[in-house]
Amino acid sequence: MPTEIHVSTVEDEKGVLGILSIQTTEGILDLALDLASADAIANAVKEIRSKLAAER
């Protein structure tokens, strides 16, 4: 279960990446995301949210 969520970006000669850091009871999970993977995660979260809202 996430206990904290942080977002940031890093940039190098190849471009910008988004960093999603999720603190869990097991430790930190860091995800480096390009635009395509960020869109895929946003779409997945949107679908999860709609299913959770339907169960209310």
URKAVEN-V555193 format. One record per residue. N is the residue number from 1. PSI is psi in radians with two decimals (NA if undefined). OMEGA is omega in radians with two decimals (none if undefined). NEAR is the number of other C-alpha atoms within 8 Angstrom. Layout:
BEGIN
N&PSI&OMEGA&NEAR + N&PSI&OMEGA&NEAR
END
This chain:
BEGIN
1&2.22&3.13&4 + 2&2.41&3.06&8 + 3&-0.39&3.07&8 + 4&2.58&3.06&7 + 5&2.28&3.12&9 + 6&2.59&3.07&7 + 7&2.55&3.09&8 + 8&3.12&3.06&7 + 9&2.70&3.01&8 + 10&2.65&-3.13&8 + 11&2.43&3.01&8 + 12&-2.92&-3.10&6 + 13&-0.32&3.13&4 + 14&-0.25&3.14&5 + 15&-2.80&-3.07&6 + 16&2.44&3.00&9 + 17&2.49&3.00&11 + 18&2.47&3.11&12 + 19&2.13&3.07&12 + 20&2.02&-3.14&12 + 21&2.15&-3.12&11 + 22&2.03&3.07&12 + 23&2.18&3.10&12 + 24&3.06&3.08&11 + 25&-0.30&3.13&7 + 26&-0.18&-3.11&5 + 27&-2.94&-3.09&6 + 28&2.35&3.03&8 + 29&2.00&3.12&8 + 30&2.24&3.09&8 + 31&2.23&3.03&7 + 32&2.18&-3.01&8 + 33&2.31&2.91&11 + 34&3.12&-3.06&9 + 35&-0.73&-3.12&7 + 36&-0.75&-3.13&7 + 37&-0.57&3.06&8 + 38&-0.72&3.08&10 + 39&-0.74&3.14&8 + 40&-0.73&3.12&8 + 41&-0.73&3.12&8 + 42&-0.73&3.11&8 + 43&-0.70&3.12&8 + 44&-0.75&3.12&8 + 45&-0.69&3.10&8 + 46&-0.76&3.13&8 + 47&-0.74&3.10&8 + 48&-0.78&3.14&8 + 49&-0.74&-3.12&8 + 50&-0.63&3.11&8 + 51&-0.67&3.10&8 + 52&-0.70&3.13&8 + 53&-0.59&3.14&7 + 54&-0.43&-3.12&6 + 55&-0.08&-3.12&5 + 56&NA&none&4
END
